[in-house]
Amino acid sequence: TMSAQMASIVIQLASLVILSRILAPEDFGVIAMITAITALMGLFRDMGLSTAAVQRGNLTYEQTNSLFWLNTAAGSLLTLLVIALSPVVAWFYKDPKLQPVTALLALTFALSGIGGQHAALLQRELRFKHKATAETSGAIVNMVLAIGLALIDFSYWALAWGTLAGTLVTTSLYFVFSDFRPSSPRRANGIRELIGFGAHVTGFELVNYFHRNLDNVLIGRFWGAVELGFYSRAYQMMMLPINSLRAPINAVAFPVLSKLKDDPTEFRRYYCQIASLLAFISMPLMAFLIANARDVVHVALGPKWDSVAPIFVLLGVTGFIQPIASLRGLVMLSTGRSVRYLAWGVANAAAVSIAFCIGTVWGPIGVAAAYAVSNYLILYPSLIFAFRDTPLKPVDFFSTAALPACASIVAAAVGRLASDHFQIGGQIGSLTLSLAIFCGAFAVICTVVPSGRRTVLSYRNLALVALRKKT
């Protein structure tokens, strides 16, 4: 799964670099405006039923078939609703060209709804090779078509058509790889319980939508498409490594934690291992990107995007803890505490939304700073709430994150100071030198600490086992 995800990173980075040099910031801002609105509708496409299918201990064919038709109906209805509301989107942003683009992107709801249960079954059965193949193929089609259309001056339409084509390919391959074949719709026993679980998940996603998209709405409304284009590029750069690392680990962790929910000792041990793995991968990466944000943005996106760098630094501060902090949601869902999951979503969305409203006064930089401050303020209370009546305690989170966090910060500072002092080979040379020193410093710090040596050795042994099984 991690290998497939690395391929996805390469595809997304290539798309980011190439399209940023062809299209204007306004083109990305147009799509970001639409996405911020349509994302609200997208929350109801799956209705949490995929999560319910993965978490369910025993899932029958009849239940899966009922869930498939529910997802298909929801996706189709959302497509029609978004098409009907496309004039409202254009009116809200005072931009008529948004209406046809919104109508086109609405078709992705129907396509995604059709493939929802097939994707869930692949995850439930731990068939991640097939699931990753479908998603990677869709990403490739998305990138190739978007670049091709951008080269012939399709502007923002290139991004829209690429998204639609990628979704179509991914859904089609879900069908090909999954053994499930739907039959005529009929009611199944136990479906009400699954719908209830899914409703709580959907409720969480609904309130979570506001702090995931309110920043885009506020910046687009009060600062315009250009500033939103800068902010959306910075946010995408921050989330690209986070999602690329977190997604495959969480995809495996959720079904496994669900199976271990009745074994407290193994549940806690598995959580600590997953949290440690995420911390040792994501924290060094984010620390390096934060310390070298100016050079990374200039090399990756080009000089016209230099305004992205300070926004990216502030968003990266949030991204430093976000991957391992997000495991609290898996803990609540895997133990069946979907009501608590919804309650946490309400509290989190309220806190971050207030922060965004305050930060909007200072534009994209203010919004990014507010996001970072709010996430760190609510971290400890959220861990107490999420881990209550589970085998875990907040100390399990901090003990697994302490060493990689400290090592990452020190290594990033050393690498940045060294590259600033020597100034060789321009920005690419500076990044190369900073990366080399960062990796060396991080390795030294981890191996000097006894617990770090044990952790590094365990990952080495794990890698060897994985390679032997692959061969």
N, C-alpha and C positions, 0 to 999 in steps of 0.2 A: 504493500500500500504506500509506504514511504517512497519507494522508487518511482511508482506511477505519479505520485504527487510532485516529485522533483521535475518530471517531464512537464507537468502542468505549470510549474513555476517558470520554466524556460519559455513555454508558449505565451504566458501572460506577460512576462518581461519583454519578449520580442514584440508583442502587440503594443505594449505601453510605449516602448522606445520608438518604434516605427510610426505608429499613428500620431504620437505627440509631435513628430517632425513634419507630418503631412497636414494634419488638421489644426485649426485654430483653437485657442482656449474656449471661445464662444461655442464651438461645436460640442465640446464635452459638457459645457454648462447647460446646453439645451437638453441633452439626454439626462443630465443629473436632475434638472427641474422635473422632468416627467417621471423619472424613477422615484423621486421623493414622494410623489403623489400616488403612483400606481403600486408602490410597495405596500401601501395600506390595504389595497384590494387583494394583493397577493397573499396576505396572511390567511385568507379564508379559502385559498385554493386547496390546501392539503387538510385543513381543519384538525391538525395534530394527529391524524389517523395513521400516518407513517410511523410516528414515534410510538403510538399505542401498539402497532403491529410488532415493532421490534421488542418492546418491553414485555409483551404478553408471554406468559409461560407456555401455554398451549394454544396454538392458533390453527383453527380448522380451515379447510378449503372454502366452506360456506361463508365463514366470517371474512376471509380474504376477498371473496367475490363481492360481498356486500360493500366492503370498504372500497374496492375498485370502482364500483358504480357510483358511490357517494363522491369520491374524488373526481370522477369524470363529470358528474353533474355540476359540482361546485366550480370546476374550471371553466366549463362551457358558459355557465351563468355569469361568471366574472368577466369573461371576454365580452359578452353582450353588454354588461353594465358599464365597463370601462369605455367601450366604443360610444355608448350613449352619453357618457360624461366627458368625452374629449373636448367638446366646446367649453365646458366649465373650466377645464385645466387651462385652455388658451386664454380665457377671460381672467382667471386668477393672476396669471403672470403677465397679462397685457401683451401677449405675443401670438398672433393668429397662426403662425407656422407650427405651433405645438400640436394643433388639433389632428392633422393627418398622421403625424409621427406617433402620437398617443394611440390612435386607432390601430396602427400597425403592430405596435408592441403589445397590444391587448391580446393578440392571438397566442402569445406565449403562455397565457394562463390555461387555455384549453389543452395545449400540447403537454404542458407539465402535469396537469391534472390526470391525464390519461396514463402517464408513466409513473405516477407516485407510488403505487403499491408494488409494482415490479421492482423499483429501486429499493423499497423497504425490505422486500424479501431477499434481495441480494445481500443487503447489509445484515439482516437477521441470520442468514445462513453463512455469514463470514466469507462470502464469495466476492472479495474486494477486487480481485483481478478483473473480473468481468465488469463490475460497477465502475472501476477506474478507467477501463478501456472505453466504455460508453461516454463518460464525461470528458476524457481527454480528446476523443474523436470530435465531440461537439465543440470543444474549445478550439481545435485546429481549424475546423470549418468556419467558425466565428471569425477567427483572426484572418484567415486567408481571404474570405469574402469581404470583410471590412476593409482590409488593406487594398484589395483590388478596386473596390468601389471608391475609396478615398482618392486613389491615384487618378481616377477619371472625374474627379471633382463632384462627388456625391455629398460632400460635407457631412453633416450630422446624419444624413440618411444611410451612410455607410455603416455607422455604428448600430443603427436600428435593424437594418437587414441582416447584418452579421449576427446579432443576438437572436433573431428569429430562426435563421438557418441552423445555428448551433443547437438551439433547443429542439428543433425537429430531429436532428441527427441523434442527439442523446436519448430522446424518448424512444426512437425507433430501435436503437441498440439495446435499451432496457428490455424491450419486448423480445428481441432475438435471444438474449442471454438468459432470461428468466424462464423457469419451467412452468410458471403459472399461466394458464389460459382461461380468460373469463368466460362464463356462461351467462345465460339470461339472468337478469336481476331478480333476487328473491331475499326475503328476510331470513336472518340467521340467529340462532340462540347466542346470547352473550354480547350481541352487537351494541346494546345500550350501554354496557359498562365500558366498552372500547370508545364509544362516542363521548361518554362523560370524561374519560381520561384525556381524549383529544381536545375536548372543549376547554379544559384547563390549560393545556399547552397552547391552544389558539389564543386564549385570553392573555397568557403571558406574552405571546408574540405581538398581540395587538397593542398592549401598553408599552412593550419594548420598542415598537415601531416609532413612537414619538421621540425617544431620545436617540434612535438610530437615524432618523430622517429630519427631525425638527431643525437640526443645524443647517441642512441643505435648504430647507424651506425659508428659514429666517435670512440666511445670507442671500439667497436668490431674490427674495422679496425686497430687502432693504439695501443690498449692495450690488445687485445685478449679476448678469451671466459671466462676466469676466472674472470677478472676484470668486464666484462660485466655481468657475473652472479651475482656478488655482487651488481652492480648498479641496475640491473633489479629487484632483490629481494627488495632493498630499495625503488625503485619506486613503486613496487606493494604494499608494506606495506603502503606507503604514500597514494596511490590512493584508496586502499581498503575501508577505512572509508569514504573518500570523495565521491567516487562514490555511496557507499551504502546509504549515507544520501542524496546526491544531486539528484540522479537519480529519486527516487519516488516523491520528491517535484517538480522537474522540469517537470516530466511527467504530473503532475496535473496542474502545473502553466501555461504551454504553451497553452493548449486548452482553459483554463479559461481566460488568458490574451488576447488571440485572440478574445474571445467573448466580452471583455470589451474595445477593442481598440477605440470604438466610445464614450466612457464615461470617460473623463479625470480624474474626481475626483475619481471614483471607481477604475480606472486603477492604479493611484498613490497609493491609499490606499492599494490595493491588493499587489502591488509590495513591499511596505514597510513591510507589514505583512509577506510575504514570505521571504524577506531578513532578517528580524529580527529572524524568526524561524530558518533559516539556520545558522545564526550567533550564536545563543544561543545553537545550537547543535554541529556544526562543530568546532568552535573556542576553546571551552573548551577541546574537544577531542584531537585536534591537539596539543594544548599547553601541555597537560598532556603527550602525546606520545613523544614530543620533549624533555621535561624535564627529562623523564625517558627512553630515547632511548636505552641506554646501557643495562639496565635490561630487557626491552621489547624484544630486539633482542635476547639476550642470552636465555631467557625463551622460546620464541616462536620458534626460529630457531635452537638453539643449539650453542655450543662454536665455531664450525668451521665457523660460520657466523658473528663473532664479528666485522669484517671489515665493515659490513653493517651499523653499528651504526652512525659513523660520516657522512656518505652519507645521511642517513635517516634524521638526524637533519637538514641538509641544505635543503633537499627537503621538509621537514615539514614546514620550514619557508615560502616556497611558498604555501604549502597547507593550511596555516593558513588563507589566504584571498581568496583562489581560488574558493571555493563553492559560496560565495556571489558575487564575481567578475564575475563569469560566467553568472549571470543573465542578464548582459548587452546584451548578445547574444539573450536571449529570448525576451527582450524588442524590439530589432530591428526586429526580425522575426515575432513576434506577431502583430506588427504594419505594417507589409508588406514591411519593408525597407530592402529587400534582397540584393539590390545593395550596400547599406551602410555596410551591414553585410559582404559582400565579400571584400569591401575596407578595413574594419578593419582587416580582416583575413590576407590580404597582409602585412599591416603595422606591425601587431603583429608577424607574421612569420619571417619577415626580422629582426626585433629587436632581437628576441630570438635566431635566427640562428647565427647571428653575435656573440652573447654572448657565445653560445656553442662552436663555433670555437676558441674563445679566451680561454675558460675554458679547452678545451681538452689538452692543454699543461701541465696541472697539474693533468690529469687523471680524474677518476670518481668524486673525491671530487671537483675538479675545475669546472667540468661541472655542478654539483649540485649547487655550489655557484653562478655561472654565471646565472643559471636559476632563482634563488631567486632575485638577484640584478636587472635583466632585468624586472621581473614582477612588482616589486615595482616602478621602474622608470616610467613605462608606465601606471600605474594604473590611475592616475588623468587625463592625456590627453585622455585616452580611454573612461573614463566616460563622459567627455565633448562631445566627438565625438558621442558616442552611444546614449546619452540622448537628443541630439539636436533635436528641433522640436517635442519633446514628452512631456507628462505631468511631466516628471521627471527631476531632477537636481542632480549634484554630491553630494550636501549636503544630499539628501535623502539616498544615500549609506552610507556616513560617520556617519550620525546621528543614523542609525540603527545598525551600527557595533561598535560604540564607547564603549558602556557599556560592551557588552560581550567580546570585545577584551581586555580592561583594566582588567576586572575581571579575565579573563583566564590567563593572564600573571602573575598577582600578585598571584593568587592561585597556579599556577604551581611552581613558585619560592618558596613559603612557603612550599608546599608539598615536594619538592625536598630537601630543607634545613633540614626539619624535618627528612626525611628518612636517609639522610647522617649522621645526628647527632646521631640517636639512633641505627641504624645498627642492626635490629633484624630479625631473621628468614631467613637470606640469601636474595637472590634476589627476591624470591616470597614474602617474608615478607616485604621487602623494598617497593615493588610495592604496596602491600596491604595498608601499612601505608601511603604511598604517596598519593594513591587514596583517602583514607578516609579523610585525611587532605585537599586535593585539593577540594573535593566535599563540605566539610564544609566551607572552605574559600570562595569558589565561591558563595555558597548560602548566606553567610553573606554579602558579598559585594553587591550582587544583591538586597537583601532585604533592605539594608540600604539606597540605592538610591531610591527616590520616583518613578522615571520612571521604575526602575527595579522591584519594588513591583507590579506596575500596569501590567507590562509585564508578570511576573510570574503568577499573578492572572488570566490574560486572557488565558494563556496556561492551567492552571488548569481547568478553565471553559470549554475550548475547549475539553480537554480530557474527561471531564464528559459528554459533549454532544455526543462525539463520542462513548463512552461506552453505553450510553442510546440507541443510534440508532442501535448499534450492537446487543443489547439484545432485 
